[in-house]
């Protein structure tokens, strides 16, 4: 297969496509009102407005606007990358991974247990407090872990990214998706959690089985890897010097583990986000270097090197954000929403809920934001579900699936393209690996939407 262009080239092409859409799709807007502190659409208020097609100048200004709009996320990426650069200078992570990998290589059973356990951990994080951008932190750990286990970068990305993604899609108490959607749909907050636990279990099992089948396949024959060259490079590094696991390095790992606990508590209880999480990891990096007695010049060099490695990921986030700004400035998002909602309303009940799911999945390409999509669609989908005789809980579930699953593959998601850039995985390679899993998950989601309707659970 012919190799696709670089990630930034793909993002640029999509940006041009969306500029074209602003000329082809009618401009329109819904009225909005403040509900529970958030601007939501008023059903039935859609009207066409004066077109605002974006010119070729938008191609050059959108990335800059995206950089400004996503400044917090981009700063977060650079700071966390720099923090891990500082930690790298201590040798603690590499030393710890060498021990972990040594155990797994001596006992194949360990590898079969360690990876699923870590995937489940990330799935729980996605299902409970909505882990998403935070994956950019952990991929810096799972990539070298995968490499040390003689696996490819796809596994290193799949462990945290797919793990958190399937948890996000099968969320139980995600405040950024379920919390907002249920509030707008006027159903009790986090109600229906019993069935959502069942959904989460199904998604997590599918994800773990798929990833572990791939792990088993390439562990037995590295030529079956979609990135076999990377495994060969890992084997060339196999004889690298063993880094001693000293008391100081063990204290660094304890500091890091304590930081992860603080992260979970901070996000769940104190609603930490980018600034607080970034500050936490910056502090971990500084403290780690102090513990190991690293010279200040080396600390600074480590920070710069770590931040530098995140440059492509930061630029990809800016470009993707710029794409969404073009669609918003061109006033086409509400038009797409209005058109598809109209088509859904004329279908039978079973077909309607599946169409809602497909619609939410398609819209996620335009708006890869759980909270943003909830605010856009639920004011329409909630009353529409009443007209169709469908429970509002099921409508929320359709939104949850549509928003969560496609995040794993869409090229307009800054997180998706960011992790691929960090891991240096070509987009077409990721699509080839992720495509079958996404199809399986989408089919499962379609069935899981019908169960509560047929059995009267909601």
DOFIBA-481789 format. One line per 5 residues: for each residue x, y, z of C-alpha. Coordinates in steps of 0.25 Angstrom, whole numbers, plus 5000, padded with zeros to 4 digits. Each point is the difference from the previous one (the first is absolute). Example, Ala and Ser with C-alpha at 12.3 -4.5 7.8 and 13.67 -1.06 7.14 Angstrom:
REM residues 2
5049/4982/5031 ~ 5006/5014/4998
//
This chain:
REM residues 458
5000/5000/5000 ~ 5005/5014/4996 ~ 5004/5007/5013 ~ 4991/5012/5004 ~ 5006/5014/5002
5005/5005/5014 ~ 4990/5003/5011 ~ 5001/5015/4998 ~ 4998/4998/4985 ~ 4987/4992/5003
4996/5011/5010 ~ 5002/5011/4989 ~ 4992/4992/4990 ~ 4989/4999/5009 ~ 5001/5015/5003
4998/5003/4985 ~ 4988/4990/4999 ~ 4993/5007/5012 ~ 5003/5014/4993 ~ 4993/4994/4988
4988/4995/5008 ~ 4998/5014/5005 ~ 4997/5004/4985 ~ 4991/4987/4997 ~ 4992/4999/5013
4989/5010/5004 ~ 5003/5009/5012 ~ 4991/4998/5011 ~ 4998/5002/5015 ~ 4992/4995/5012
4996/5010/5011 ~ 5007/4997/5013 ~ 4996/5001/5015 ~ 5007/4999/5013 ~ 4997/4986/5007
5008/4995/5012 ~ 5010/5011/4997 ~ 5002/4995/4986 ~ 4996/5006/4986 ~ 4991/4989/4994
4991/5000/4987 ~ 4986/5004/5000 ~ 4992/4989/4992 ~ 4992/5005/4988 ~ 5008/5013/5000
5009/4997/4988 ~ 5000/5010/4989 ~ 5009/5003/4988 ~ 5009/5012/5002 ~ 5009/5009/4991
5011/4990/4994 ~ 5014/5002/5005 ~ 5009/4992/4990 ~ 5014/4999/5005 ~ 5010/5005/4990
5014/4995/4997 ~ 5006/5009/5010 ~ 4993/4991/5010 ~ 5010/4989/4996 ~ 5011/5009/5006
4993/5006/5012 ~ 4993/4988/5005 ~ 5012/4993/5006 ~ 5004/5013/5007 ~ 4986/5001/5005
5000/4985/5004 ~ 5013/5002/5007 ~ 4994/5012/5008 ~ 4987/4992/5003 ~ 5007/4988/5004
5011/5007/5008 ~ 4997/4993/5013 ~ 5001/4986/4994 ~ 5013/5004/4992 ~ 5007/5006/5012
4996/4987/5008 ~ 5006/4991/4989 ~ 5013/5008/5001 ~ 5001/5001/5015 ~ 4997/4985/5002
5009/4996/4989 ~ 5011/5009/5007 ~ 4997/4993/5013 ~ 5002/4986/4994 ~ 5012/5005/4994
5005/5004/5014 ~ 4996/4986/5006 ~ 5008/4994/4988 ~ 5013/5006/5005 ~ 4998/4992/5013
5000/4987/4993 ~ 4989/4995/5010 ~ 4989/4997/4990 ~ 5010/4992/4990 ~ 5005/4993/5012
4986/4996/5005 ~ 4996/4996/4987 ~ 5012/4991/4998 ~ 4996/4993/5013 ~ 4986/4998/4996
5003/4996/4986 ~ 5011/4990/5005 ~ 4989/4993/5008 ~ 4990/5000/4989 ~ 5011/4994/4990
5003/4989/5010 ~ 4986/4997/5002 ~ 4991/5001/4988 ~ 4988/5000/5010 ~ 5004/5013/5006
4999/5007/4986 ~ 4986/4994/4998 ~ 4996/5006/5014 ~ 5007/5013/5000 ~ 4995/5006/4987
4985/4996/5003 ~ 5001/5006/5014 ~ 5005/5013/4995 ~ 4990/5001/4989 ~ 4989/4998/5010
5006/5011/5009 ~ 4999/5010/4989 ~ 4986/4995/4996 ~ 4995/5003/5014 ~ 5007/5013/4999
4992/5003/4987 ~ 4987/4995/5006 ~ 5000/5008/5013 ~ 5007/5013/4999 ~ 5001/5001/4985
5015/4998/4997 ~ 5003/5005/4986 ~ 5011/5011/4999 ~ 5007/4994/5012 ~ 5004/4988/4991
5011/5009/4994 ~ 5007/4998/5013 ~ 4999/4985/5001 ~ 5004/4997/4986 ~ 5014/5005/5004
5001/4988/5009 ~ 4992/4989/4992 ~ 5008/5003/4988 ~ 5014/4996/5006 ~ 4993/4989/5007
4995/4994/4987 ~ 5013/5002/4994 ~ 5007/4993/5011 ~ 4991/4988/4999 ~ 5004/4999/4986
4986/5004/4995 ~ 4997/5012/4990 ~ 4995/5014/5002 ~ 4986/4996/4997 ~ 4999/4992/5013
5007/5012/5008 ~ 4989/5009/4995 ~ 4988/4990/5001 ~ 5003/4997/5015 ~ 4996/5014/5005
4993/5006/4988 ~ 4991/4989/4996 ~ 4998/4996/5015 ~ 4996/5014/5004 ~ 4992/5002/4987
4991/4987/5002 ~ 4998/5005/5014 ~ 4996/5013/4995 ~ 4990/4994/4990 ~ 4994/4991/5011
5001/5010/5011 ~ 4993/4998/5013 ~ 5001/5014/5007 ~ 5008/5008/4990 ~ 4997/5015/5004
5004/5005/4986 ~ 4990/4992/4992 ~ 4990/4993/5008 ~ 4999/5010/5011 ~ 4997/5012/4990
4991/4991/4991 ~ 4991/4995/5011 ~ 4999/5014/5006 ~ 4996/5006/4986 ~ 4990/4988/4998
4995/5002/5014 ~ 5002/4986/5005 ~ 5006/4997/5014 ~ 5015/5002/5000 ~ 5008/4987/4997
4987/4992/5001 ~ 5000/4987/4992 ~ 5014/4997/5005 ~ 4996/4985/5002 ~ 4999/4998/4985
5011/5009/4997 ~ 5009/4991/5008 ~ 4996/4989/4992 ~ 5003/5008/4987 ~ 5014/5004/5006
5003/4985/5003 ~ 4996/4996/4985 ~ 5009/5011/4994 ~ 5011/4997/5009 ~ 5000/4985/4997
5000/5003/4985 ~ 5011/5010/5001 ~ 5009/4991/5009 ~ 4998/4987/4991 ~ 5003/5008/4987
5013/5006/5006 ~ 5005/4987/5006 ~ 4997/4992/4987 ~ 5009/5010/4993 ~ 5010/5000/5011
5000/4984/4999 ~ 5002/5001/4985 ~ 5012/5009/4999 ~ 5006/4994/5013 ~ 5001/4986/4992
5003/5006/4987 ~ 5005/5015/4999 ~ 4999/5000/4985 ~ 4984/5000/5002 ~ 5001/5014/5007
4995/5012/4992 ~ 5013/5007/5004 ~ 5010/4988/4999 ~ 5011/5009/4998 ~ 4999/5007/5014
5001/4986/5006 ~ 5013/4997/4993 ~ 5005/5013/5005 ~ 4996/4996/5014 ~ 5008/4987/4998
5012/5008/4996 ~ 4999/5008/5013 ~ 4998/4987/5008 ~ 5015/5000/5005 ~ 4999/5014/5006
5006/5002/5013 ~ 4992/4996/5012 ~ 4997/5012/5009 ~ 5001/4997/5015 ~ 4988/5001/5008
5005/5008/5012 ~ 4993/5005/5012 ~ 4999/5014/4994 ~ 4994/4995/4988 ~ 4990/4992/5008
4996/5013/5007 ~ 4998/5007/4987 ~ 4990/4989/4996 ~ 4993/5001/5013 ~ 4999/5015/4998
4994/4997/4986 ~ 4990/4990/5005 ~ 4996/5010/5011 ~ 4998/5010/4990 ~ 4991/4991/4992
4991/4998/5013 ~ 5000/5015/5001 ~ 4996/5001/4986 ~ 4988/4991/5002 ~ 4995/5006/5013
5002/5014/4994 ~ 4992/4997/4987 ~ 4989/4993/5007 ~ 4998/5008/5013 ~ 5006/5014/4997
4997/5000/4985 ~ 5015/5003/4995 ~ 5002/5002/4986 ~ 5012/5004/4991 ~ 5006/5011/5009
5000/4992/5013 ~ 5004/4987/4993 ~ 5011/5006/4992 ~ 5005/5007/5013 ~ 5000/4987/5007
5009/4993/4990 ~ 5009/5012/4999 ~ 5002/4999/5015 ~ 5002/4984/4999 ~ 5011/5003/4990
5007/5010/5008 ~ 4999/4992/5013 ~ 5005/4987/4993 ~ 5013/5008/4995 ~ 5002/5005/5014
4999/4986/5006 ~ 5010/4995/4990 ~ 5009/5012/5002 ~ 5000/5004/4985 ~ 5008/5013/4997
4991/5012/4996 ~ 5006/5001/4986 ~ 4996/4985/4998 ~ 4986/5003/5005 ~ 4998/5011/4991
5005/4992/4988 ~ 4991/4989/5003 ~ 4988/5009/5001 ~ 5003/5006/4986 ~ 5003/4987/4994
4987/4994/5005 ~ 4992/5012/4996 ~ 5006/5000/4986 ~ 4996/4986/4998 ~ 4985/5004/5001
5001/5011/4990 ~ 4993/4992/4989 ~ 4989/4996/5009 ~ 4998/5014/5004 ~ 4999/5005/4986
4990/4989/4996 ~ 4991/5005/5012 ~ 5001/5014/4995 ~ 4996/4996/4985 ~ 4988/4991/5005
4995/5011/5008 ~ 5001/5010/4989 ~ 4992/4990/4991 ~ 4988/5001/5010 ~ 5002/5015/5001
4998/5001/4985 ~ 4987/4992/5001 ~ 4995/5008/5011 ~ 5003/5014/4993 ~ 4994/4994/4987
4987/4997/5008 ~ 4998/4986/4995 ~ 5000/4992/5012 ~ 4986/5003/5004 ~ 4996/4998/4986
5005/4986/5000 ~ 4994/4997/5013 ~ 4986/5005/4995 ~ 5001/4992/4988 ~ 5003/4987/5006
4990/5002/5011 ~ 4989/5002/4990 ~ 5004/4987/4993 ~ 5000/4992/5013 ~ 4986/5005/5004
4993/4993/4989 ~ 5005/4986/5003 ~ 4994/4988/5008 ~ 5004/4999/5015 ~ 5011/4990/4998
5006/5006/4988 ~ 4999/5014/5006 ~ 5009/4996/5012 ~ 5010/4994/4991 ~ 5000/5012/4991
5002/5009/5012 ~ 5012/4992/5004 ~ 5006/5001/4985 ~ 4996/5015/5000 ~ 5008/5002/5013
5012/4993/4995 ~ 5000/5008/4987 ~ 4998/5013/5007 ~ 5012/4996/5009 ~ 5009/5002/4988
4996/5015/4999 ~ 5000/5002/5016 ~ 5009/4990/5007 ~ 4996/5005/5014 ~ 4991/4992/5009
4995/5012/5008 ~ 4998/5009/4987 ~ 4993/4989/4993 ~ 4991/4998/5012 ~ 4996/5015/5000
4998/5000/4985 ~ 4991/4987/4998 ~ 4993/4996/5013 ~ 4990/5012/5000 ~ 4996/4994/4986
5001/4985/5003 ~ 4993/5000/5014 ~ 4987/5006/4995 ~ 5001/4992/4987 ~ 5001/4987/5008
4987/5004/5007 ~ 4993/5001/4986 ~ 5006/4987/4996 ~ 4996/4993/5013 ~ 5015/4997/5003
5005/5002/5014 ~ 5009/5012/5002 ~ 5010/4991/5007 ~ 5001/4992/4987 ~ 5002/5013/4993
5011/5004/5009 ~ 5006/4986/4998 ~ 5000/5002/4985 ~ 5007/5014/5002 ~ 5010/4993/5010
5004/4989/4989 ~ 5000/5009/4988 ~ 5009/5010/5007 ~ 5010/4990/5007 ~ 5002/4989/4990
5004/5009/4988 ~ 5010/5008/5008 ~ 5009/4988/4998 ~ 5002/5002/4985 ~ 4995/5014/4995
5011/5009/4995 ~ 4994/5012/5005 ~ 5003/4996/5015 ~ 5012/5007/5005 ~ 5002/4989/5010
4999/4989/4990 ~ 5010/5007/4990 ~ 5008/5004/5012 ~ 5003/4986/5005 ~ 5003/4995/4986
5010/5011/4998 ~ 5007/4997/5013 ~ 5001/4985/4997 ~ 5003/5003/4986 ~ 4989/4991/4995
4995/5004/4985 ~ 4986/5003/5000 ~ 4997/4989/4990 ~ 5007/4990/5008 ~ 4991/5004/5012
4987/4999/4992 ~ 5004/4986/4995 ~ 5002/4995/5014 ~ 4989/5008/5007 ~ 4989/4998/4989
4996/4986/5003 ~ 4999/5003/5015 ~ 4992/5012/4997 ~ 4990/4992/4991 ~ 4999/4990/5011
4997/5010/5011 ~ 4990/5007/4991 ~ 4993/4988/4998 ~ 5000/4997/5014 ~ 4995/5014/5003
4988/4998/4991 ~ 4996/4987/5007 ~ 5002/5007/5014 ~ 4991/5011/4996 ~ 4988/4991/4997
5001/4991/5012 ~ 4994/5011/5010 ~ 4989/5003/4990 ~ 4996/4985/4998 ~ 5001/4996/5014
4994/5013/5006 ~ 5012/5003/5008 ~ 4998/5015/4998
//
